[in-house]
Amino acid sequence: MKPILLLTLLWSIFLLPCLANAGPPPAIEHDLVLTEAEWETPNIIRIPFTLTGTLITVRARLDTLEGNFFFDTGASSLLLNYRRQVGRNLLNVGQPAGGVTGKVRVLGASKVDTFLMDNLQVVNLSADWIDMSHIERSKKIDLLGIIGYNVFAGYEVLFDYQAYRLVLIRTDPKGNPIEALPNWEYQLLGDFPVITAGHVAIANLAFGDKAKRSFALDSGAEQNLLSFNTGGRFLKSHFEIKKRVSLNGAGKESIEVFSGVLQNARIDTFRVNPMTTLLINMDEINATYQTNVDGVLGYEFLSQRPVSINYKKKRLRLYGKFRP
């Protein structure tokens, strides 16, 4: 069995809470209520969320259990908290996954009869069980699981951090929307190609006149990541080092990395605001995902404006809000 693919769990949830004075925005606290409905899943689903630090947090129901889930495009599958598996028959897996400072072990696998998130219903869903106790302690949250790609594979995913809302747009097998997003709600500003490696979408950013770097898009990355092998000239021109920080990871090891600001980035003609970024060794992450990306774009990128990822058509779309 292949290693489970969890970008967030490998180097975001485990690692970034340990950064001193990282300065994430305060969590916005309000209640999310899971409503009952006659289940014919609509073509456009608008899901409210809160932020735990900078992690998208939604309410969802797993069979008879309801609770908090992180929404993570870096995870390949639905991940469930092993602490909540009482009464379930699990298939033993025990397969490790690599990370920046250690290993994460999958403790079991099972089938979920019904998964409900707002108006999204998925049945007979495969899930992996892992120990999330360290995540719950570091984030001070009671967590039922992490929503990965196999939950929303049939949808284009739009992130709107300003409105605290996810928009899932159902697509056909070619990635075409079954129903168009209303133009009074979001106005398309730009449409750009991405490539995919499994469940991971990869976009190219341009810097200056010639430099380009590839980045995996991950809603579970609390800060961006950049490889320290990206080149000394590039770093001198586009990365401003602020401080050295210590990361304590899942493997109970500690490493020191530089934290700084990635600047001068753009997508085509669209300028990207400077982004807080960690300079790290990307070798193990690239080996795990069989990619060769220069870094990862998470909250710092996705929160700048409404943005969507269409995995089937391999497109990244930027939106503006309608203004009468």
C-alpha positions as CSV (number, residue, x, y, z in Angstrom):
1,M,0.0,0.0,0.0
2,K,1.3,3.4,-0.9
3,P,2.1,6.0,1.8
4,I,-0.8,8.2,2.6
5,L,-0.4,11.7,1.2
6,L,-0.9,14.3,3.8
7,L,0.8,17.6,3.0
8,T,-0.8,19.3,6.0
9,L,0.0,16.6,8.5
10,L,3.6,16.4,7.3
11,W,4.7,19.9,7.7
12,S,1.9,22.3,8.7
13,I,-0.3,21.2,11.5
14,F,2.5,19.4,13.3
15,L,5.2,22.0,12.7
16,L,3.9,25.6,12.5
17,P,2.2,25.8,15.9
18,C,5.6,25.8,17.3
19,L,6.7,29.0,15.7
20,A,7.2,31.8,18.1
21,N,5.5,35.1,17.3
22,A,4.3,33.8,13.9
23,G,1.4,36.2,14.2
24,P,-1.5,34.3,12.5
25,P,-4.8,36.3,12.5
26,P,-7.1,35.6,15.5
27,A,-9.7,32.9,15.0
28,I,-13.1,34.1,14.3
29,E,-15.6,32.5,16.6
30,H,-19.1,31.8,15.6
31,D,-21.3,28.7,15.6
32,L,-21.7,26.5,12.6
33,V,-24.9,24.5,12.5
34,L,-25.3,21.3,10.4
35,T,-28.8,21.4,9.1
36,E,-31.0,18.4,8.0
37,A,-32.3,18.4,4.5
38,E,-33.7,16.1,1.9
39,W,-30.5,14.8,0.4
40,E,-30.2,15.7,-3.3
41,T,-26.8,17.3,-3.4
42,P,-27.0,20.7,-5.3
43,N,-24.6,21.6,-8.0
44,I,-23.2,24.6,-6.1
45,I,-22.7,24.2,-2.3
46,R,-21.7,27.2,-0.1
47,I,-20.1,26.0,3.1
48,P,-19.4,28.5,6.0
49,F,-16.1,28.0,7.9
50,T,-14.2,29.3,10.8
51,L,-10.4,29.6,11.2
52,T,-8.4,27.7,13.7
53,G,-5.3,29.8,13.5
54,T,-5.3,29.9,9.7
55,L,-6.7,26.4,9.1
56,I,-10.2,26.1,7.5
57,T,-12.5,24.5,10.0
58,V,-16.0,23.1,9.2
59,R,-18.7,21.2,10.9
60,A,-19.6,17.8,9.3
61,R,-21.2,14.5,10.2
62,L,-19.6,11.1,10.0
63,D,-22.3,8.5,10.1
64,T,-23.8,9.3,13.6
65,L,-20.9,11.5,14.8
66,E,-20.8,15.3,14.3
67,G,-17.8,17.4,14.9
68,N,-15.0,19.7,13.7
69,F,-13.0,18.9,10.6
70,F,-10.0,20.7,8.9
71,F,-10.5,21.2,5.2
72,D,-7.1,20.2,3.6
73,T,-6.4,20.0,-0.1
74,G,-3.0,18.6,0.8
75,A,-4.6,15.4,2.1
76,S,-5.4,12.7,-0.4
77,S,-8.3,11.1,1.6
78,L,-10.6,11.5,4.5
79,L,-8.6,11.2,7.7
80,L,-10.2,10.4,11.0
81,N,-9.2,10.8,14.6
82,Y,-8.2,7.4,16.0
83,R,-9.4,8.5,19.4
84,R,-13.0,8.5,18.0
85,Q,-13.0,5.0,16.4
86,V,-14.7,3.2,19.2
87,G,-16.9,0.3,18.0
88,R,-15.5,0.3,14.4
89,N,-13.8,-2.6,12.7
90,L,-10.6,-1.3,11.2
91,L,-8.3,-2.8,8.6
92,N,-4.8,-2.6,10.0
93,V,-2.5,-0.6,7.8
94,G,0.5,0.7,9.8
95,Q,2.0,2.5,6.8
96,P,4.2,5.4,7.6
97,A,4.4,8.7,5.7
98,G,7.4,11.0,5.6
99,G,7.6,14.5,6.9
100,V,10.0,17.3,7.6
101,T,10.9,16.1,11.1
102,G,9.5,12.7,11.4
103,K,7.0,10.0,10.5
104,V,3.2,9.8,10.7
105,R,1.7,6.3,10.9
106,V,-1.7,5.3,9.6
107,L,-3.3,3.1,12.3
108,G,-6.2,1.7,10.3
109,A,-8.6,2.1,7.5
110,S,-12.4,1.7,7.1
111,K,-15.4,2.6,5.0
112,V,-17.7,5.4,6.0
113,D,-21.3,4.8,5.2
114,T,-22.3,8.5,5.0
115,F,-20.4,11.7,5.2
116,L,-22.3,15.0,5.4
117,M,-20.9,18.5,5.1
118,D,-23.6,21.1,4.8
119,N,-25.4,20.1,1.5
120,L,-22.6,17.8,0.4
121,Q,-23.3,14.1,0.9
122,V,-20.8,11.3,0.1
123,V,-21.5,7.6,0.7
124,N,-19.3,4.5,1.0
125,L,-16.2,6.6,1.5
126,S,-12.8,5.2,2.2
127,A,-11.1,6.8,5.3
128,D,-7.8,6.4,7.1
129,W,-7.4,6.6,10.9
130,I,-4.4,8.4,12.5
131,D,-3.5,9.7,15.9
132,M,-4.6,13.4,16.1
133,S,-4.1,13.9,19.8
134,H,-1.0,16.1,19.2
135,I,-3.0,18.2,16.7
136,E,-5.8,18.7,19.2
137,R,-3.4,19.7,21.9
138,S,-1.5,22.2,19.8
139,K,-4.6,23.7,18.2
140,K,-6.8,23.5,21.3
141,I,-9.7,22.0,19.4
142,D,-11.7,18.8,19.6
143,L,-11.2,17.3,16.1
144,L,-13.1,14.6,14.4
145,G,-11.0,14.5,11.3
146,I,-9.5,16.1,8.2
147,I,-11.3,16.4,4.9
148,G,-9.1,15.4,2.0
149,Y,-9.3,15.1,-1.8
150,N,-11.5,12.0,-2.1
151,V,-14.4,13.9,-0.4
152,F,-14.5,16.8,-2.9
153,A,-12.9,15.1,-6.0
154,G,-16.1,15.8,-8.1
155,Y,-16.0,19.5,-7.5
156,E,-14.1,22.7,-8.3
157,V,-13.2,24.3,-5.0
158,L,-13.4,28.0,-4.4
159,F,-11.9,29.6,-1.3
160,D,-13.3,32.9,-0.1
161,Y,-11.5,33.8,3.2
162,Q,-13.0,37.3,3.3
163,A,-16.6,35.8,3.5
164,Y,-15.4,32.7,5.5
165,R,-16.9,30.5,2.9
166,L,-16.0,27.5,0.7
167,V,-17.9,27.1,-2.6
168,L,-18.0,23.6,-4.1
169,I,-19.0,23.6,-7.8
170,R,-20.0,20.2,-9.2
171,T,-18.2,19.3,-12.4
172,D,-18.7,16.7,-15.1
173,P,-15.9,14.1,-15.9
174,K,-14.1,16.7,-18.0
175,G,-14.2,19.3,-15.3
176,N,-16.9,21.5,-16.8
177,P,-19.3,23.0,-14.2
178,I,-22.7,21.4,-14.2
179,E,-24.1,24.8,-13.2
180,A,-22.3,28.1,-13.8
181,L,-21.3,30.2,-10.8
182,P,-23.5,33.3,-10.8
183,N,-21.6,36.3,-12.1
184,W,-23.4,38.5,-9.6
185,E,-21.6,36.6,-6.9
186,Y,-18.1,36.3,-8.2
187,Q,-16.5,37.9,-11.3
188,L,-13.8,35.9,-13.1
189,L,-10.6,37.9,-13.3
190,G,-8.1,35.4,-14.6
191,D,-7.9,31.7,-15.6
192,F,-4.5,30.0,-15.5
193,P,-3.1,26.4,-16.1
194,V,-1.9,24.2,-13.3
195,I,-0.5,20.7,-13.4
196,T,-1.5,17.9,-11.1
197,A,0.5,15.2,-9.3
198,G,-2.0,12.8,-7.9
199,H,-4.4,15.0,-5.8
200,V,-1.9,17.9,-5.6
201,A,-2.4,21.0,-7.9
202,I,0.9,22.8,-8.8
203,A,1.0,26.4,-10.1
204,N,3.9,28.4,-11.5
205,L,4.7,31.9,-10.1
206,A,6.8,34.3,-12.0
207,F,9.4,36.6,-10.3
208,G,11.0,39.5,-12.0
209,D,11.6,39.2,-15.8
210,K,12.7,35.5,-16.1
211,A,12.5,33.6,-12.9
212,K,9.7,31.0,-12.4
213,R,9.2,28.7,-9.5
214,S,6.6,25.8,-9.0
215,F,4.4,25.6,-5.9
216,A,2.0,23.0,-4.7
217,L,-1.4,24.5,-3.6
218,D,-2.5,23.4,-0.1
219,S,-5.2,24.9,2.1
220,G,-3.7,23.1,5.0
221,A,-0.4,25.0,4.9
222,E,-0.5,27.7,7.6
223,Q,2.5,29.4,6.1
224,N,4.1,29.0,2.7
225,L,7.2,26.8,2.2
226,L,10.1,27.5,-0.1
227,S,13.1,25.1,-0.8
228,F,16.5,26.4,0.3
229,N,17.8,24.8,-2.9
230,T,15.9,27.2,-5.1
231,G,19.1,29.2,-5.8
232,G,21.1,31.9,-4.0
233,R,20.5,34.6,-6.6
234,F,16.8,34.0,-6.5
235,L,16.7,34.1,-2.7
236,K,18.8,37.3,-2.6
237,S,16.3,39.0,-5.0
238,H,13.0,37.7,-3.8
239,F,13.2,36.3,-0.3
240,E,13.9,38.6,2.7
241,I,15.0,36.6,5.8
242,K,13.4,37.8,9.0
243,K,14.5,35.4,11.7
244,R,15.5,31.8,12.6
245,V,12.8,29.6,14.1
246,S,12.7,26.1,15.6
247,L,10.2,23.5,14.4
248,N,9.2,20.5,16.5
249,G,7.6,17.9,14.3
250,A,5.6,14.7,14.4
251,G,8.8,12.7,14.8
252,K,9.6,14.6,18.1
253,E,12.7,16.0,16.5
254,S,13.6,19.7,16.2
255,I,15.1,21.5,13.2
256,E,15.9,25.2,12.7
257,V,14.7,27.0,9.6
258,F,14.6,30.6,8.4
259,S,11.3,32.5,8.3
260,G,11.0,35.4,5.9
261,V,9.0,37.1,3.3
262,L,8.6,35.9,-0.3
263,Q,8.0,38.9,-2.6
264,N,7.8,40.1,-6.2
265,A,5.6,37.1,-7.2
266,R,2.9,37.3,-9.9
267,I,0.6,35.0,-11.9
268,D,0.7,36.4,-15.4
269,T,-0.1,40.1,-14.9
270,F,-1.6,39.6,-11.4
271,R,0.7,40.7,-8.6
272,V,0.8,38.6,-5.5
273,N,1.2,40.4,-2.1
274,P,4.3,39.5,-0.1
275,M,3.9,36.3,1.8
276,T,5.3,35.0,5.0
277,T,7.3,31.9,4.1
278,L,9.5,29.3,5.7
279,L,12.8,28.3,4.0
280,I,13.1,24.5,4.4
281,N,14.5,21.3,2.8
282,M,11.8,20.1,0.4
283,D,13.6,16.8,-0.5
284,E,11.5,14.4,1.6
285,I,8.2,16.1,0.7
286,N,9.0,15.9,-3.1
287,A,10.1,12.3,-2.7
288,T,6.9,11.4,-1.0
289,Y,4.7,13.0,-3.6
290,Q,6.9,12.2,-6.6
291,T,7.1,15.9,-7.5
292,N,9.8,18.4,-7.9
293,V,8.2,21.6,-6.6
294,D,10.1,24.6,-5.3
295,G,7.6,25.2,-2.5
296,V,4.1,25.2,-1.2
297,L,1.4,28.0,-1.3
298,G,-1.1,27.9,1.6
299,Y,-3.1,30.4,3.6
300,E,-0.8,33.3,2.7
301,F,-1.7,32.9,-1.0
302,L,-5.2,31.5,-0.9
303,S,-6.5,34.2,1.4
304,Q,-5.5,37.2,-0.8
305,R,-8.5,37.0,-3.1
306,P,-11.2,34.5,-4.0
307,V,-9.5,31.6,-5.8
308,S,-10.6,28.3,-7.1
309,I,-8.9,25.1,-8.1
310,N,-10.4,22.9,-10.9
311,Y,-8.5,19.6,-10.7
312,K,-10.0,17.9,-13.7
313,K,-9.5,20.9,-16.1
314,K,-6.2,21.7,-14.4
315,R,-7.1,25.4,-13.9
316,L,-6.5,28.0,-11.3
317,R,-9.0,30.9,-11.3
318,L,-8.9,34.2,-9.6
319,Y,-12.1,36.1,-8.8
320,G,-13.3,39.5,-7.7
321,K,-16.4,40.3,-5.8
322,F,-19.4,41.9,-7.6
323,R,-19.7,45.6,-6.9
324,P,-22.9,47.3,-7.9
